[in-house]
């Protein structure tokens, strides 16, 4: 179940005006079922253009720099592409970088949930501009069929009028190999593919990212420049960042609001220290502390405690949704 940006009466009328087959397609676009083919099937920074939620395009990591160079190379000729990576890792940031270097740079960056967008947009011939579709990996078979038709239409047009960029937290080609995605759709989307590494694999980018994020947060709150106190950068480098850049941004924002005299200190950071994460030096260590789920639950509970049980703020600092937070806490109660 997901929210639709049009009134329910309007959506119902649209569905009722279509045939039975189209109705079934519209009403099951987001169903997460396994796809079975039918027998007949064949270190830079740029103006962010109002994208206050996208992370800054900064970094010195070799993989990240290579992605930016590839983006600059393909942007003038791009029609369809895929960007893959964990939540909060910078997929939309890279997409906006492509948009800024494309012939469509002066147009609006259109950011949509793939499931919602496919309910509304049914005529590929009328589409133009730079379209970013998020969570393509959540589409069920009917939605995949609709997206395949859109992709084919985009690829038949001359470059420069429209770009379709599909975002996924999973590898689309791996999904196709597992029977979860139409192979033809996967191959068309990933002919041009960008794989964004998680923040834990590019820790050398944490210092410049932290400074750029902090400068932007200070500007948003109309505060004077805030500096990082002794030991703060070390703590940031020690953290594993399961929420990636999004968690880093939320952590710095929370620390800024908790800081005094324009300096963020280690006690302002809502993340555990290295010493707190180390197992206690006791002869007998319970086996459950070695389980990944237990480590994640321990970190989530720590952030929740730092926020005095405020689940909304804890979820924001972790870079996850409230529903994901509730699910982790429910597993902890079992």
Secondary structure, 3 states (H helix, E strand, C coil): CCCCCCCHHHHHHHHHCCCHHHHHHHHCCCCCCCCCCCCCCCCCCCCCCCCCCCCCCCCCCHHHHHHHHHHHHHHCCCCEEEEECCCCCCHHHHHHHHHHCCCCCCCCEEEEEHHHHHHHCCCHHHCCEEEEEECHHHCCHHHHHHHHHHHHHHHCCCCCCEEEEEEECCCHHHHHHCCCCCHHHHHHHCCCEEECCCHHHCHHHHHHHHHHHHHHHHHHCCCCCCEECCCHHHHHHHCCCCCHHHHHHHHHHHHHHHCECCEECHHHCCCCCHHHHCCCCCCCCCHHHHCHHHHHHHHHHHHHHHCCCCHHHHHHHHCCCHHHHHHHHHHHCC
